[in-house]
Amino acid sequence: MKSCKLKIFCDFDGTISKNDVWINTILQFINDKEKFDNVIEEFNKGNIGTKETGNLIVGLIENFSLESFNEAIDKEEIDEYFKDFILFCRQNDFELRILSSGWDHYINRIFNSEKIDLKIYSTELVLSRSGNSEYELSTKYNFTDEYCGLCETCKRNILITNTNDLDDEVSVFIGDGASDYCVSNFADIVFAKGKLASYCWKNNITYFEYKNFRDIQSKLEKLISSGKIKQRQEARVRRKDIFMGG
């Protein structure tokens, strides 16, 4: 396979995991389902960002049980070809990073169970004991953008700062949902499904649709062998504008 410099950035919920782990595991602690549905609807419409969404949802959680939370996490599954994709990246010296607006607690728990060791950028879940020995939940945003603040994890900034355009590095983003809309405008190669695929189509962003990580690996192998791996001019201009303060 021809040599190229790929930097790969990947969403977690619904992309690596088969389902949205965040929603699946916390819904059991939310009694007011109508308010929950309203928050998710506002997010999907683009009226609020992931940070406000997360804060509102945390405020709806009642009678949280860490044991029940972990039990729900342990039932979740990841894409059956993801480990093969990790091996593919390592064999070709492609850096692979996980970018998620979800919580580090469940991502780390699932990865530890699967013996996966990757760099993760996500929302930090803080668990503290209250006076009655129950856990209180709060979140810490270590990778947000101080000037924007819409997203818990600014995937755009992470992709830009970890891709060296001057060294001809090519960024690849893999995602599926609304939290991936922004970053897809700045990636050279986009793999999309679900809401992200619809967004890319509507906004004239070139993308490759996929069902699983075997599809992604196969497409990358074909692009590399045919010499078609290159920076997307529009994405490169947008990355430069961000660096220049545009």
C-alpha atoms as a printed R data frame, in Angstrom:
    type eleno elety resid chain resno       x      y      z
1   ATOM     1    CA   MET     A     1   0.000  0.000  0.000
2   ATOM     2    CA   LYS     A     2   1.239  3.476 -0.876
3   ATOM     3    CA   SER     A     3   2.490  5.658  1.958
4   ATOM     4    CA   CYS     A     4   0.372  8.599  3.115
5   ATOM     5    CA   LYS     A     5  -0.078 10.676  6.231
6   ATOM     6    CA   LEU     A     6  -3.549 10.107  7.617
7   ATOM     7    CA   LYS     A     7  -4.914 11.543 10.841
8   ATOM     8    CA   ILE     A     8  -8.155  9.769 11.713
9   ATOM     9    CA   PHE     A     9 -10.761 11.227 14.073
10  ATOM    10    CA   CYS     A    10 -13.784  9.187 15.095
11  ATOM    11    CA   ASP     A    11 -17.032  9.779 16.956
12  ATOM    12    CA   PHE     A    12 -18.086  7.208 19.580
13  ATOM    13    CA   ASP     A    13 -21.864  7.001 20.176
14  ATOM    14    CA   GLY     A    14 -23.612  5.346 17.239
15  ATOM    15    CA   THR     A    15 -20.340  5.191 15.318
16  ATOM    16    CA   ILE     A    16 -18.059  2.902 17.313
17  ATOM    17    CA   SER     A    17 -20.880  1.770 19.581
18  ATOM    18    CA   LYS     A    18 -23.876  0.171 17.883
19  ATOM    19    CA   ASN     A    19 -26.281  2.411 19.781
20  ATOM    20    CA   ASP     A    20 -26.259  5.795 21.493
21  ATOM    21    CA   VAL     A    21 -24.756  4.665 24.798
22  ATOM    22    CA   TRP     A    22 -25.332  8.025 26.481
23  ATOM    23    CA   ILE     A    23 -29.083  7.948 25.929
24  ATOM    24    CA   ASN     A    24 -29.459  4.205 26.499
25  ATOM    25    CA   THR     A    25 -27.714  4.242 29.862
26  ATOM    26    CA   ILE     A    26 -29.146  7.396 31.465
27  ATOM    27    CA   LEU     A    27 -32.753  7.176 30.301
28  ATOM    28    CA   GLN     A    28 -33.536  4.783 33.163
29  ATOM    29    CA   PHE     A    29 -32.879  7.638 35.623
30  ATOM    30    CA   ILE     A    30 -35.158 10.164 33.904
31  ATOM    31    CA   ASN     A    31 -38.818 10.174 34.900
32  ATOM    32    CA   ASP     A    32 -39.916 13.205 32.915
33  ATOM    33    CA   LYS     A    33 -39.647 11.655 29.445
34  ATOM    34    CA   GLU     A    34 -41.551 14.549 27.859
35  ATOM    35    CA   LYS     A    35 -38.945 17.096 28.960
36  ATOM    36    CA   PHE     A    36 -36.196 14.731 27.832
37  ATOM    37    CA   ASP     A    37 -37.777 14.374 24.386
38  ATOM    38    CA   ASN     A    38 -38.165 18.152 24.125
39  ATOM    39    CA   VAL     A    39 -34.470 18.711 24.885
40  ATOM    40    CA   ILE     A    40 -33.388 16.144 22.299
41  ATOM    41    CA   GLU     A    41 -35.754 17.673 19.742
42  ATOM    42    CA   GLU     A    42 -34.292 21.150 20.322
43  ATOM    43    CA   PHE     A    43 -30.805 19.712 19.877
44  ATOM    44    CA   ASN     A    44 -31.692 17.885 16.660
45  ATOM    45    CA   LYS     A    45 -33.217 21.103 15.286
46  ATOM    46    CA   GLY     A    46 -29.955 22.917 15.990
47  ATOM    47    CA   ASN     A    47 -31.530 25.297 18.495
48  ATOM    48    CA   ILE     A    48 -29.128 24.276 21.285
49  ATOM    49    CA   GLY     A    49 -25.634 22.799 21.309
50  ATOM    50    CA   THR     A    50 -24.316 19.665 22.965
51  ATOM    51    CA   LYS     A    51 -23.185 21.559 26.069
52  ATOM    52    CA   GLU     A    52 -26.617 22.999 26.852
53  ATOM    53    CA   THR     A    53 -28.211 19.675 25.934
54  ATOM    54    CA   GLY     A    54 -25.941 17.820 28.342
55  ATOM    55    CA   ASN     A    55 -26.569 20.276 31.157
56  ATOM    56    CA   LEU     A    56 -30.346 20.084 30.711
57  ATOM    57    CA   ILE     A    57 -30.322 16.286 30.620
58  ATOM    58    CA   VAL     A    58 -28.158 16.012 33.746
59  ATOM    59    CA   GLY     A    59 -30.714 18.232 35.470
60  ATOM    60    CA   LEU     A    60 -33.430 15.683 34.680
61  ATOM    61    CA   ILE     A    61 -31.589 12.716 36.228
62  ATOM    62    CA   GLU     A    62 -33.087 11.393 39.477
63  ATOM    63    CA   ASN     A    63 -32.151  8.569 41.858
64  ATOM    64    CA   PHE     A    64 -28.920  7.834 40.050
65  ATOM    65    CA   SER     A    65 -27.340  4.455 40.791
66  ATOM    66    CA   LEU     A    66 -23.745  3.864 39.715
67  ATOM    67    CA   GLU     A    67 -24.292  0.115 39.849
68  ATOM    68    CA   SER     A    68 -27.312  0.279 37.529
69  ATOM    69    CA   PHE     A    69 -25.480  2.728 35.271
70  ATOM    70    CA   ASN     A    70 -22.516  0.360 34.922
71  ATOM    71    CA   GLU     A    71 -24.793 -2.613 34.342
72  ATOM    72    CA   ALA     A    72 -26.431 -0.762 31.459
73  ATOM    73    CA   ILE     A    73 -23.039  0.179 30.012
74  ATOM    74    CA   ASP     A    74 -21.888 -3.441 30.093
75  ATOM    75    CA   LYS     A    75 -24.803 -4.433 27.848
76  ATOM    76    CA   GLU     A    76 -23.688 -2.104 25.064
77  ATOM    77    CA   GLU     A    77 -21.791 -3.407 22.028
78  ATOM    78    CA   ILE     A    78 -19.273 -1.920 19.624
79  ATOM    79    CA   ASP     A    79 -18.949 -2.387 15.870
80  ATOM    80    CA   GLU     A    80 -17.607 -5.896 15.296
81  ATOM    81    CA   TYR     A    81 -14.991 -4.602 12.825
82  ATOM    82    CA   PHE     A    82 -13.665 -1.742 14.952
83  ATOM    83    CA   LYS     A    83 -10.773 -3.723 16.438
84  ATOM    84    CA   ASP     A    84  -9.701 -4.755 12.937
85  ATOM    85    CA   PHE     A    85  -9.794 -1.088 11.973
86  ATOM    86    CA   ILE     A    86  -7.545 -0.206 14.923
87  ATOM    87    CA   LEU     A    87  -5.057 -2.842 13.731
88  ATOM    88    CA   PHE     A    88  -5.233 -1.436 10.201
89  ATOM    89    CA   CYS     A    89  -4.420  2.044 11.533
90  ATOM    90    CA   ARG     A    90  -1.495  0.804 13.601
91  ATOM    91    CA   GLN     A    91  -0.035 -1.263 10.777
92  ATOM    92    CA   ASN     A    92  -0.048  1.816  8.555
93  ATOM    93    CA   ASP     A    93   1.028  4.280 11.264
94  ATOM    94    CA   PHE     A    94  -2.245  6.232 11.058
95  ATOM    95    CA   GLU     A    95  -3.073  8.126 14.246
96  ATOM    96    CA   LEU     A    96  -6.585  7.348 15.500
97  ATOM    97    CA   ARG     A    97  -8.317  9.609 18.025
98  ATOM    98    CA   ILE     A    98 -11.774  9.373 19.568
99  ATOM    99    CA   LEU     A    99 -13.804 12.609 19.713
100 ATOM   100    CA   SER     A   100 -17.018 12.478 21.708
101 ATOM   101    CA   SER     A   101 -19.520 14.753 23.407
102 ATOM   102    CA   GLY     A   102 -20.412 11.726 25.511
103 ATOM   103    CA   TRP     A   103 -19.061 10.849 28.937
104 ATOM   104    CA   ASP     A   104 -15.590  9.487 29.555
105 ATOM   105    CA   HIS     A   105 -16.946  7.057 32.173
106 ATOM   106    CA   TYR     A   106 -18.790  4.802 29.764
107 ATOM   107    CA   ILE     A   107 -16.286  5.142 26.915
108 ATOM   108    CA   ASN     A   108 -13.415  4.126 29.202
109 ATOM   109    CA   ARG     A   109 -15.439  1.287 30.714
110 ATOM   110    CA   ILE     A   110 -16.324 -0.144 27.308
111 ATOM   111    CA   PHE     A   111 -12.791  0.276 25.965
112 ATOM   112    CA   ASN     A   112 -11.282 -1.320 29.068
113 ATOM   113    CA   SER     A   113 -13.640 -4.262 28.676
114 ATOM   114    CA   GLU     A   114 -12.598 -4.618 25.022
115 ATOM   115    CA   LYS     A   115  -8.898 -4.027 25.854
116 ATOM   116    CA   ILE     A   116  -8.782 -0.988 23.586
117 ATOM   117    CA   ASP     A   117  -6.248  1.766 24.272
118 ATOM   118    CA   LEU     A   118  -6.800  4.950 22.272
119 ATOM   119    CA   LYS     A   119  -6.556  8.693 22.828
120 ATOM   120    CA   ILE     A   120  -9.992  9.943 23.886
121 ATOM   121    CA   TYR     A   121 -11.377 13.494 23.934
122 ATOM   122    CA   SER     A   122 -14.722 13.567 25.723
123 ATOM   123    CA   THR     A   123 -16.807 15.106 28.502
124 ATOM   124    CA   GLU     A   124 -15.568 14.260 31.993
125 ATOM   125    CA   LEU     A   125 -18.260 12.814 34.254
126 ATOM   126    CA   VAL     A   126 -17.764 13.875 37.864
127 ATOM   127    CA   LEU     A   127 -19.367 11.653 40.514
128 ATOM   128    CA   SER     A   128 -19.548 12.985 44.059
129 ATOM   129    CA   ARG     A   129 -21.254 11.644 47.159
130 ATOM   130    CA   SER     A   130 -24.063 13.691 48.658
131 ATOM   131    CA   GLY     A   131 -25.063 13.657 52.320
132 ATOM   132    CA   ASN     A   132 -27.399 10.692 51.910
133 ATOM   133    CA   SER     A   133 -24.635  8.659 50.247
134 ATOM   134    CA   GLU     A   134 -26.226  8.963 46.801
135 ATOM   135    CA   TYR     A   135 -24.129 10.137 43.882
136 ATOM   136    CA   GLU     A   136 -24.458 13.622 42.481
137 ATOM   137    CA   LEU     A   137 -23.569 14.061 38.829
138 ATOM   138    CA   SER     A   138 -21.820 16.962 37.177
139 ATOM   139    CA   THR     A   139 -19.781 17.337 34.027
140 ATOM   140    CA   LYS     A   140 -16.489 18.987 33.199
141 ATOM   141    CA   TYR     A   141 -15.679 20.248 29.723
142 ATOM   142    CA   ASN     A   142 -11.960 19.909 29.105
143 ATOM   143    CA   PHE     A   143 -12.109 20.250 25.313
144 ATOM   144    CA   THR     A   144 -14.699 22.954 24.659
145 ATOM   145    CA   ASP     A   145 -13.987 26.137 22.704
146 ATOM   146    CA   GLU     A   146 -13.820 29.186 24.957
147 ATOM   147    CA   TYR     A   147 -15.180 31.532 22.271
148 ATOM   148    CA   CYS     A   148 -17.976 29.296 20.989
149 ATOM   149    CA   GLY     A   149 -19.175 27.149 23.872
150 ATOM   150    CA   LEU     A   150 -21.879 25.312 21.930
151 ATOM   151    CA   CYS     A   151 -20.203 21.920 22.125
152 ATOM   152    CA   GLU     A   152 -18.997 19.942 25.113
153 ATOM   153    CA   THR     A   153 -16.111 18.676 22.996
154 ATOM   154    CA   CYS     A   154 -14.994 20.920 20.136
155 ATOM   155    CA   LYS     A   155 -14.231 18.285 17.526
156 ATOM   156    CA   ARG     A   156 -13.299 20.961 15.014
157 ATOM   157    CA   ASN     A   157 -10.493 22.367 17.158
158 ATOM   158    CA   ILE     A   158  -9.084 18.930 17.966
159 ATOM   159    CA   LEU     A   159  -8.990 17.944 14.298
160 ATOM   160    CA   ILE     A   160  -7.395 21.214 13.232
161 ATOM   161    CA   THR     A   161  -4.707 21.292 15.928
162 ATOM   162    CA   ASN     A   162  -3.744 17.674 15.281
163 ATOM   163    CA   THR     A   163  -3.494 17.914 11.490
164 ATOM   164    CA   ASN     A   164  -0.415 19.562  9.988
165 ATOM   165    CA   ASP     A   165  -1.377 20.999  6.607
166 ATOM   166    CA   LEU     A   166   2.184 22.103  5.899
167 ATOM   167    CA   ASP     A   167   3.346 18.493  6.242
168 ATOM   168    CA   ASP     A   168   0.628 17.315  3.820
169 ATOM   169    CA   GLU     A   169  -1.258 15.417  6.507
170 ATOM   170    CA   VAL     A   170  -4.782 14.406  5.515
171 ATOM   171    CA   SER     A   171  -7.592 14.409  8.068
172 ATOM   172    CA   VAL     A   172 -10.305 11.751  8.100
173 ATOM   173    CA   PHE     A   173 -13.478 12.116 10.156
174 ATOM   174    CA   ILE     A   174 -15.935  9.306 10.904
175 ATOM   175    CA   GLY     A   175 -19.323 10.106 12.419
176 ATOM   176    CA   ASP     A   176 -23.071  9.751 12.384
177 ATOM   177    CA   GLY     A   177 -24.886 12.514 14.240
178 ATOM   178    CA   ALA     A   178 -25.644 16.182 14.814
179 ATOM   179    CA   SER     A   179 -22.609 16.697 17.072
180 ATOM   180    CA   ASP     A   180 -20.478 15.899 13.998
181 ATOM   181    CA   TYR     A   181 -21.933 18.570 11.708
182 ATOM   182    CA   CYS     A   182 -19.404 21.308 12.441
183 ATOM   183    CA   VAL     A   183 -16.231 19.225 12.187
184 ATOM   184    CA   SER     A   184 -17.305 17.667  8.880
185 ATOM   185    CA   ASN     A   185 -16.748 21.053  7.240
186 ATOM   186    CA   PHE     A   186 -13.065 20.961  8.198
187 ATOM   187    CA   ALA     A   187 -12.111 17.340  7.429
188 ATOM   188    CA   ASP     A   188 -10.463 16.311  4.163
189 ATOM   189    CA   ILE     A   189 -12.239 12.953  4.014
190 ATOM   190    CA   VAL     A   190 -15.605 12.320  5.680
191 ATOM   191    CA   PHE     A   191 -17.257  8.981  6.381
192 ATOM   192    CA   ALA     A   192 -20.881  9.532  7.341
193 ATOM   193    CA   LYS     A   193 -24.142  7.763  8.053
194 ATOM   194    CA   GLY     A   194 -27.480  8.760  9.583
195 ATOM   195    CA   LYS     A   195 -28.018 12.447 10.341
196 ATOM   196    CA   LEU     A   196 -24.437 13.334  9.394
197 ATOM   197    CA   ALA     A   197 -24.847 11.829  5.922
198 ATOM   198    CA   SER     A   198 -27.999 13.923  5.409
199 ATOM   199    CA   TYR     A   199 -26.191 17.052  6.604
200 ATOM   200    CA   CYS     A   200 -23.237 16.470  4.267
201 ATOM   201    CA   TRP     A   201 -25.561 15.875  1.314
202 ATOM   202    CA   LYS     A   202 -27.581 19.038  2.015
203 ATOM   203    CA   ASN     A   203 -24.444 21.143  2.491
204 ATOM   204    CA   ASN     A   204 -22.527 19.810 -0.505
205 ATOM   205    CA   ILE     A   205 -19.792 18.149  1.566
206 ATOM   206    CA   THR     A   206 -18.230 15.169 -0.190
207 ATOM   207    CA   TYR     A   207 -18.601 12.061  1.964
208 ATOM   208    CA   PHE     A   208 -18.503  8.278  1.848
209 ATOM   209    CA   GLU     A   209 -21.430  6.424  3.354
210 ATOM   210    CA   TYR     A   210 -20.686  3.378  5.489
211 ATOM   211    CA   LYS     A   211 -22.424  0.693  7.515
212 ATOM   212    CA   ASN     A   212 -19.472 -0.542  9.553
213 ATOM   213    CA   PHE     A   213 -15.721 -0.175  9.955
214 ATOM   214    CA   ARG     A   214 -15.011 -2.859  7.370
215 ATOM   215    CA   ASP     A   215 -16.590 -0.519  4.801
216 ATOM   216    CA   ILE     A   216 -14.375  2.333  5.994
217 ATOM   217    CA   GLN     A   217 -11.186  0.281  5.909
218 ATOM   218    CA   SER     A   218 -11.979 -1.069  2.451
219 ATOM   219    CA   LYS     A   219 -12.626  2.419  1.057
220 ATOM   220    CA   LEU     A   220  -9.457  3.853  2.582
221 ATOM   221    CA   GLU     A   221  -7.401  0.993  1.143
222 ATOM   222    CA   LYS     A   222  -8.818  1.708 -2.325
223 ATOM   223    CA   LEU     A   223  -8.202  5.446 -2.023
224 ATOM   224    CA   ILE     A   224  -4.636  4.876 -0.873
225 ATOM   225    CA   SER     A   225  -3.767  2.288 -3.532
226 ATOM   226    CA   SER     A   226  -5.193  4.514 -6.278
227 ATOM   227    CA   GLY     A   227  -3.315  7.567 -5.023
228 ATOM   228    CA   LYS     A   228  -6.505  9.524 -4.366
229 ATOM   229    CA   ILE     A   229  -5.733 10.511 -0.777
230 ATOM   230    CA   LYS     A   230  -5.406 14.273 -0.714
231 ATOM   231    CA   GLN     A   231  -6.437 17.367  1.197
232 ATOM   232    CA   ARG     A   232  -9.848 18.834  0.349
233 ATOM   233    CA   GLN     A   233  -9.228 22.399 -0.791
234 ATOM   234    CA   GLU     A   234 -12.341 23.888  0.801
235 ATOM   235    CA   ALA     A   235 -11.602 22.174  4.122
236 ATOM   236    CA   ARG     A   236  -7.995 23.358  4.038
237 ATOM   237    CA   VAL     A   237  -9.112 26.959  3.456
238 ATOM   238    CA   ARG     A   238 -11.529 26.733  6.376
239 ATOM   239    CA   ARG     A   239  -8.810 25.337  8.640
240 ATOM   240    CA   LYS     A   240  -6.515 28.179  7.635
241 ATOM   241    CA   ASP     A   241  -9.253 30.730  8.345
242 ATOM   242    CA   ILE     A   242  -9.616 29.364 11.886
243 ATOM   243    CA   PHE     A   243  -5.874 29.645 12.462
244 ATOM   244    CA   MET     A   244  -5.927 33.199 11.122
245 ATOM   245    CA   GLY     A   245  -8.810 34.104 13.402
246 ATOM   246    CA   GLY     A   246 -11.415 34.160 10.657
